[in-house]
Amino acid sequence: MIFLVVSKLSKLTFPVVLFSACIYIGKESSGFNAIWFNAVTTGMPFIMLLVAILLSLKFNHSRYAILSILIGIIYAFSQGYIPTFNSDYLLAGYTLVTINLFVLSFCQDRSLFTIHGLYKIMAIGLQLIFVWAFITNYSELFAQFIFADFLTLPFMNKSQFGNPDFLLVTFFVVLLGHASISIKINSSIQATFFGCQLALLLILSEIPVPNMNSIVAAAGFFLIILSIVMNLYDMAYMDDLTKLPSRRHLNQSLMSLGNNFVIAMLDIDHFKKFNDTHGHDIGDEVLKMVAMKIGGVTGGGNPFRYGGEEFTVIFPGKSLEEVEFHLNTLRDSIEQYTMVVRGTKRSKKDDKPAKKDRVVRSKSDPSNKKLSVTISIGYASRSDDYTTPEQVIKAADEALYRAKGNGRNCISI
């Protein structure tokens, strides 16, 4: 539980630490006027922007592509690369960008070159056209609404668009939304958007330090690139359904084992029966529940999804006697966990389950049944007979079949 909380908070604290470091570096290097340094800090945002856009398009991350483009446009405005418009238009545009990025973070990733990608771009464009028309015809009403003086920041330079208090409030609300949602659902995408919105706030603040906006913009693009790379890592080494490390990750881990370790093979009993009787949707829920329990295994075990309904747990530096208790504890926790199957049309208020029960809804099985899941476990350690991890896995797999033959829901060496 503590590890999960730390994991969630680390996704938010990383952008905060990153931009704090940017501010520190910017201030410390303010007196450094070397030509090469200024050239690097000026050119780096554009290089990072290009890399972020290319990676986003290559791997169909349309949200990150749009995010990168919008940050690039705002950075270009802040540096004077694009001619500045009327302050009313700028303030409205920046506010719209902030709100749209928040909405965009919840959209599904589709290629920009599909109808869905074009819809996203058209939606933002139509909003900008509407705001332009509104400000042009009702400038006084707009000014009274959006230039209200109720919030200021000591580091905010107001020369660009008068009193941007409405924009600040929008930023703070959006940042709070990204942060709370990221913590609740442990979303790296929300954390990335949180960091990029923070970058936009710093860019628009125009902190009076040379090259500050360039450093912050480059850091914002770095966050996007890092998120894409981490997503690619998860696709390669994490199982999408169970959220456990995959077979490929297991193979990598086996290469780093020492001379003392235990490997356990786990299999869900009668899993085919769950699929045939209740449907594959319930089978997936069974897999996720078992994976959740295996993910919390004690004794220093590292869990993996081996394939199908089979899982693997590696205990580095442990003996057979040391892991027996932890494997039995895991087996008991799964046996005692009850799943309640209900139809999708059934009211959630009907027949409230006990707190320890997990409710899953099935289109193929509308019944109201309680399911109990059990697992069988076979485990083996490195010895004179089994000197390689592959041999230990084979021995653990043979022990697993013995556990199945002994009536299932048990462990075997």
C-alpha positions as CSV (number, residue, x, y, z in Angstrom):
1,M,0.0,0.0,0.0
2,I,2.8,2.4,0.9
3,F,4.7,1.5,-2.3
4,L,1.5,2.3,-4.4
5,V,1.1,5.7,-2.7
6,V,4.8,6.5,-3.3
7,S,4.5,5.3,-6.9
8,K,1.6,7.6,-7.5
9,L,3.1,10.6,-5.9
10,S,6.5,10.1,-7.7
11,K,4.8,10.7,-11.0
12,L,3.7,14.1,-9.9
13,T,6.8,15.0,-7.9
14,F,9.1,14.3,-10.8
15,P,7.8,17.2,-13.0
16,V,7.9,19.5,-9.9
17,V,11.5,18.6,-9.2
18,L,12.4,18.9,-12.9
19,F,11.1,22.4,-13.3
20,S,12.5,23.4,-9.9
21,A,15.9,22.3,-11.3
22,C,15.2,24.3,-14.4
23,I,14.6,27.5,-12.4
24,Y,17.8,26.8,-10.4
25,I,19.9,26.1,-13.5
26,G,18.5,29.2,-15.2
27,K,19.3,31.5,-12.3
28,E,22.8,30.0,-11.8
29,S,23.6,30.3,-15.5
30,S,22.2,33.8,-15.9
31,G,25.7,35.4,-15.9
32,F,27.1,32.8,-18.3
33,N,27.1,34.5,-21.7
34,A,29.1,32.1,-23.8
35,I,27.9,32.0,-27.4
36,W,27.8,28.2,-27.5
37,F,25.7,28.1,-24.4
38,N,23.1,30.6,-25.7
39,A,23.0,28.7,-29.0
40,V,22.3,25.4,-27.2
41,T,19.6,26.8,-24.9
42,T,17.9,28.6,-27.8
43,G,18.0,25.6,-30.2
44,M,17.3,22.8,-27.8
45,P,13.5,23.4,-27.5
46,F,13.1,23.1,-31.2
47,I,15.2,19.9,-31.4
48,M,13.2,18.4,-28.5
49,L,9.9,19.6,-30.1
50,L,10.8,17.9,-33.4
51,V,11.7,14.6,-31.6
52,A,8.5,14.7,-29.5
53,I,6.3,15.3,-32.6
54,L,8.0,12.5,-34.6
55,L,7.8,10.0,-31.8
56,S,4.1,10.9,-31.1
57,L,3.2,10.5,-34.8
58,K,5.3,7.3,-35.2
59,F,3.5,5.5,-32.3
60,N,0.1,7.1,-32.7
61,H,0.1,9.3,-29.6
62,S,-2.1,12.0,-31.0
63,R,-2.6,13.6,-27.6
64,Y,1.2,14.1,-27.2
65,A,1.5,15.4,-30.7
66,I,-1.1,18.1,-30.2
67,L,0.3,18.9,-26.7
68,S,3.8,19.3,-28.2
69,I,2.5,21.6,-31.0
70,L,0.6,23.8,-28.6
71,I,3.5,24.2,-26.2
72,G,5.7,25.0,-29.2
73,I,3.3,27.7,-30.4
74,I,3.1,29.3,-27.0
75,Y,6.9,29.1,-26.6
76,A,7.2,30.8,-30.0
77,F,4.9,33.6,-29.0
78,S,6.8,34.1,-25.7
79,Q,10.1,34.4,-27.6
80,G,8.7,36.8,-30.2
81,Y,9.2,34.3,-33.1
82,I,5.5,34.8,-33.9
83,P,4.1,38.4,-34.1
84,T,2.1,39.3,-30.9
85,F,-1.6,39.9,-31.2
86,N,-3.9,42.0,-29.1
87,S,-3.6,41.1,-25.4
88,D,-7.3,40.1,-25.3
89,Y,-6.7,37.5,-28.0
90,L,-3.6,36.2,-26.4
91,L,-5.2,35.8,-23.0
92,A,-8.3,34.1,-24.4
93,G,-6.1,31.8,-26.6
94,Y,-3.9,30.8,-23.7
95,T,-6.9,30.1,-21.5
96,L,-8.5,28.0,-24.2
97,V,-5.3,26.1,-24.7
98,T,-5.1,25.3,-21.0
99,I,-8.7,24.1,-20.8
100,N,-8.4,22.1,-24.1
101,L,-5.3,20.3,-22.9
102,F,-7.1,19.2,-19.8
103,V,-10.0,17.8,-21.9
104,L,-7.5,16.3,-24.4
105,S,-5.8,14.3,-21.6
106,F,-9.0,12.2,-21.4
107,C,-9.4,11.5,-25.1
108,Q,-8.3,8.3,-26.7
109,D,-5.1,8.2,-28.7
110,R,-5.8,8.0,-32.4
111,S,-3.5,8.9,-35.3
112,L,-3.7,12.6,-36.3
113,F,-4.2,11.5,-39.9
114,T,-7.6,9.9,-39.1
115,I,-11.0,11.5,-38.9
116,H,-10.8,11.4,-35.1
117,G,-7.5,13.3,-35.1
118,L,-8.9,15.9,-37.5
119,Y,-11.9,16.3,-35.2
120,K,-9.6,17.2,-32.3
121,I,-7.7,19.8,-34.4
122,M,-11.0,21.2,-35.8
123,A,-12.5,21.5,-32.3
124,I,-9.6,23.6,-31.1
125,G,-9.6,25.7,-34.3
126,L,-13.4,26.4,-34.1
127,Q,-13.1,27.5,-30.5
128,L,-10.4,30.0,-31.4
129,I,-12.5,31.4,-34.3
130,F,-15.5,31.7,-32.0
131,V,-13.4,33.6,-29.3
132,W,-11.9,35.8,-31.9
133,A,-15.4,36.8,-33.2
134,F,-16.7,37.3,-29.6
135,I,-13.8,39.5,-28.6
136,T,-14.1,41.5,-31.8
137,N,-17.8,42.3,-31.2
138,Y,-18.0,42.3,-27.4
139,S,-14.5,43.5,-26.3
140,E,-15.8,45.5,-23.3
141,L,-17.9,42.6,-22.0
142,F,-14.9,40.3,-22.4
143,A,-12.6,42.6,-20.6
144,Q,-15.0,43.0,-17.6
145,F,-15.3,39.2,-17.3
146,I,-11.8,38.0,-17.9
147,F,-9.6,40.8,-16.5
148,A,-11.1,40.8,-13.0
149,D,-8.4,41.6,-10.4
150,F,-8.6,38.9,-7.8
151,L,-5.3,36.9,-7.9
152,T,-1.7,37.8,-8.5
153,L,1.6,35.9,-8.3
154,P,4.8,37.8,-7.3
155,F,6.8,36.3,-10.2
156,M,4.2,36.9,-12.9
157,N,5.1,39.6,-15.5
158,K,1.9,41.3,-16.5
159,S,3.3,43.4,-19.3
160,Q,2.2,40.9,-22.0
161,F,-1.5,40.8,-21.3
162,G,-2.5,43.2,-18.5
163,N,-3.9,41.4,-15.5
164,P,-4.0,37.6,-16.3
165,D,-5.8,36.6,-13.1
166,F,-8.5,34.6,-14.9
167,L,-5.7,32.6,-16.7
168,L,-4.0,31.9,-13.4
169,V,-7.1,30.6,-11.8
170,T,-7.7,28.4,-14.9
171,F,-4.1,27.0,-14.6
172,F,-4.5,26.3,-10.9
173,V,-7.8,24.5,-11.3
174,V,-6.5,22.5,-14.2
175,L,-3.3,21.6,-12.4
176,L,-5.3,20.4,-9.4
177,G,-7.5,18.4,-11.7
178,H,-4.6,16.6,-13.3
179,A,-2.9,16.0,-10.0
180,S,-6.0,14.6,-8.2
181,I,-6.9,12.3,-11.2
182,S,-3.3,11.1,-11.6
183,I,-3.2,10.1,-7.9
184,K,-6.6,8.4,-8.0
185,I,-6.1,6.3,-11.1
186,N,-2.2,6.2,-11.1
187,S,-2.1,7.7,-14.6
188,S,1.2,8.6,-16.1
189,I,-0.6,10.5,-18.9
190,Q,-2.3,12.8,-16.4
191,A,1.1,13.3,-14.7
192,T,2.7,14.2,-18.1
193,F,-0.1,16.7,-18.8
194,F,0.3,18.1,-15.3
195,G,4.0,18.7,-15.9
196,C,3.4,20.3,-19.3
197,Q,0.7,22.6,-17.9
198,L,3.2,23.6,-15.2
199,A,5.7,24.3,-18.0
200,L,3.1,26.5,-19.8
201,L,2.5,28.4,-16.5
202,L,6.2,29.1,-16.1
203,I,6.6,30.1,-19.7
204,L,3.7,32.6,-19.5
205,S,5.1,33.9,-16.2
206,E,8.1,35.3,-18.1
207,I,10.5,34.8,-15.2
208,P,13.1,37.6,-15.6
209,V,16.0,35.2,-16.2
210,P,17.9,34.9,-19.5
211,N,17.0,31.7,-21.5
212,M,14.5,30.6,-18.8
213,N,11.7,30.0,-21.2
214,S,14.0,28.0,-23.5
215,I,15.1,25.7,-20.6
216,V,11.5,25.2,-19.3
217,A,10.2,24.5,-22.8
218,A,12.9,21.9,-23.5
219,A,12.1,20.3,-20.1
220,G,8.4,20.1,-21.1
221,F,9.2,18.4,-24.4
222,F,11.6,16.1,-22.5
223,L,8.6,15.0,-20.3
224,I,6.6,14.1,-23.4
225,I,9.5,12.1,-24.9
226,L,10.1,10.3,-21.6
227,S,6.4,9.4,-21.3
228,I,6.4,7.9,-24.8
229,V,9.6,5.9,-24.1
230,M,8.2,4.6,-20.8
231,N,5.0,3.7,-22.6
232,L,7.0,1.7,-25.2
233,Y,8.8,0.0,-22.3
234,D,5.5,-1.0,-20.7
235,M,4.3,-2.4,-24.0
236,A,7.4,-4.5,-24.4
237,Y,7.9,-5.6,-20.8
238,M,4.5,-5.3,-19.1
239,D,1.4,-7.5,-19.6
240,D,-1.5,-5.2,-20.7
241,L,-4.3,-7.2,-19.0
242,T,-2.8,-8.1,-15.6
243,K,-0.3,-5.1,-15.3
244,L,2.4,-7.6,-14.2
245,P,5.8,-7.9,-15.9
246,S,5.6,-10.0,-19.0
247,R,7.4,-13.2,-20.2
248,R,10.0,-11.0,-21.9
249,H,10.7,-9.2,-18.6
250,L,11.0,-12.6,-16.9
251,N,13.6,-13.8,-19.4
252,Q,15.6,-10.6,-18.8
253,S,15.4,-11.1,-15.0
254,L,16.5,-14.8,-15.2
255,M,19.8,-13.6,-16.7
256,S,20.6,-11.6,-13.6
257,L,19.9,-14.2,-11.0
258,G,22.7,-15.3,-8.6
259,N,23.5,-18.8,-7.3
260,N,20.7,-18.9,-4.7
261,F,17.1,-18.5,-5.8
262,V,13.7,-20.2,-5.9
263,I,11.2,-20.1,-8.8
264,A,7.5,-20.8,-8.3
265,M,5.1,-21.7,-11.1
266,L,1.4,-20.9,-10.4
267,D,-1.6,-21.9,-12.4
268,I,-5.3,-21.1,-12.0
269,D,-7.4,-24.2,-11.3
270,H,-10.1,-25.0,-13.9
271,F,-9.6,-21.7,-15.7
272,K,-11.0,-23.1,-19.0
273,K,-14.2,-23.8,-17.1
274,F,-14.5,-20.1,-16.1
275,N,-14.2,-19.1,-19.7
276,D,-16.6,-21.8,-21.0
277,T,-19.2,-21.2,-18.3
278,H,-19.1,-17.5,-17.6
279,G,-17.5,-16.0,-20.8
280,H,-14.1,-14.6,-21.6
281,D,-14.9,-11.3,-19.8
282,I,-15.2,-13.1,-16.5
283,G,-12.1,-15.1,-17.4
284,D,-10.2,-11.8,-17.8
285,E,-11.5,-10.6,-14.4
286,V,-10.3,-13.8,-12.8
287,L,-6.9,-13.2,-14.3
288,K,-6.8,-9.6,-13.1
289,M,-7.8,-10.6,-9.6
290,V,-5.2,-13.4,-9.3
291,A,-2.6,-11.1,-10.8
292,M,-3.4,-8.4,-8.2
293,K,-3.0,-11.0,-5.4
294,I,0.3,-12.4,-6.9
295,G,1.5,-8.8,-7.3
296,G,1.3,-8.5,-3.5
297,V,3.2,-11.6,-2.7
298,T,5.4,-11.4,0.4
299,G,8.9,-12.7,1.0
300,G,10.7,-10.7,-1.6
301,G,9.1,-12.4,-4.5
302,N,9.1,-10.9,-8.0
303,P,5.9,-11.8,-9.9
304,F,5.5,-12.2,-13.7
305,R,2.8,-13.4,-16.1
306,Y,4.2,-16.5,-17.8
307,G,1.4,-16.9,-20.3
308,G,-2.3,-17.8,-20.4
309,E,-3.4,-18.6,-16.8
310,E,0.2,-19.3,-15.6
311,F,2.3,-17.0,-13.5
312,T,5.8,-17.1,-12.2
313,V,7.3,-15.8,-9.0
314,I,11.1,-15.5,-8.5
315,F,12.5,-15.4,-5.0
316,P,16.2,-14.2,-5.3
317,G,18.5,-15.3,-2.4
318,K,15.8,-17.5,-0.8
319,S,15.6,-21.2,0.0
320,L,12.7,-23.7,-0.4
321,E,11.9,-23.6,3.3
322,E,11.9,-19.7,3.4
323,V,9.3,-19.3,0.6
324,E,6.9,-22.1,1.6
325,F,5.1,-19.9,4.1
326,H,4.7,-17.0,1.6
327,L,3.4,-19.3,-1.1
328,N,0.8,-20.8,1.2
329,T,-0.2,-17.4,2.3
330,L,-0.7,-16.3,-1.3
331,R,-2.7,-19.4,-2.1
332,D,-4.9,-18.9,0.9
333,S,-5.6,-15.3,0.1
334,I,-6.8,-16.2,-3.4
335,E,-9.0,-19.1,-2.1
336,Q,-10.7,-16.8,0.4
337,Y,-11.4,-14.1,-2.2
338,T,-14.9,-14.2,-3.6
339,M,-16.1,-12.8,-6.9
340,V,-19.8,-12.0,-7.5
341,V,-21.0,-12.3,-11.1
342,R,-23.9,-10.0,-12.1
343,G,-25.5,-9.1,-15.3
344,T,-24.8,-5.7,-16.8
345,K,-28.5,-4.6,-16.5
346,R,-28.7,-5.4,-12.8
347,S,-28.9,-2.5,-10.4
348,K,-25.7,-1.9,-8.5
349,K,-27.9,-1.3,-5.4
350,D,-29.3,-4.8,-5.5
351,D,-27.8,-7.5,-3.3
352,K,-24.9,-5.5,-2.0
353,P,-21.9,-7.9,-1.5
354,A,-19.7,-8.2,1.5
355,K,-16.8,-5.9,1.7
356,K,-14.4,-8.7,0.8
357,D,-16.3,-9.7,-2.3
358,R,-15.5,-8.3,-5.7
359,V,-18.4,-7.6,-8.1
360,V,-17.8,-8.2,-11.8
361,R,-20.4,-7.6,-14.5
362,S,-20.9,-9.9,-17.4
363,K,-22.9,-9.6,-20.6
364,S,-22.7,-13.3,-21.3
365,D,-23.7,-14.4,-17.8
366,P,-26.5,-12.3,-16.2
367,S,-26.7,-14.6,-13.1
368,N,-25.9,-13.6,-9.6
369,K,-23.3,-16.1,-8.6
370,K,-20.4,-16.2,-6.3
371,L,-17.2,-17.6,-7.7
372,S,-14.3,-19.0,-5.7
373,V,-10.9,-19.2,-7.4
374,T,-8.0,-21.4,-6.4
375,I,-4.5,-21.9,-7.7
376,S,-1.9,-24.7,-7.7
377,I,1.8,-24.0,-7.1
378,G,4.9,-25.8,-7.9
379,Y,8.3,-24.5,-6.9
380,A,12.0,-25.5,-7.1
381,S,15.4,-24.0,-6.2
382,R,18.8,-24.0,-7.8
383,S,20.7,-27.1,-6.9
384,D,23.3,-29.6,-8.3
385,D,20.5,-31.1,-10.4
386,Y,19.1,-27.8,-11.6
387,T,22.0,-25.4,-12.3
388,T,20.3,-22.9,-14.7
389,P,17.2,-20.8,-14.3
390,E,15.6,-22.6,-17.3
391,Q,16.1,-26.0,-15.6
392,V,14.7,-24.6,-12.3
393,I,11.6,-23.4,-14.2
394,K,11.2,-26.8,-15.8
395,A,11.5,-28.5,-12.4
396,A,8.9,-26.0,-10.9
397,D,6.6,-26.7,-13.8
398,E,6.8,-30.4,-13.1
399,A,6.1,-29.8,-9.4
400,L,3.0,-27.7,-10.5
401,Y,1.6,-30.7,-12.4
402,R,2.1,-32.9,-9.3
403,A,0.1,-30.3,-7.3
404,K,-2.6,-30.5,-9.9
405,G,-2.5,-34.3,-9.6
406,N,-2.8,-34.1,-5.8
407,G,-6.2,-32.5,-6.1
408,R,-5.3,-28.9,-6.9
409,N,-5.4,-25.9,-4.6
410,C,-2.1,-26.9,-3.0
411,I,1.7,-26.5,-3.4
412,S,4.3,-29.0,-4.3
413,I,8.1,-29.1,-4.5
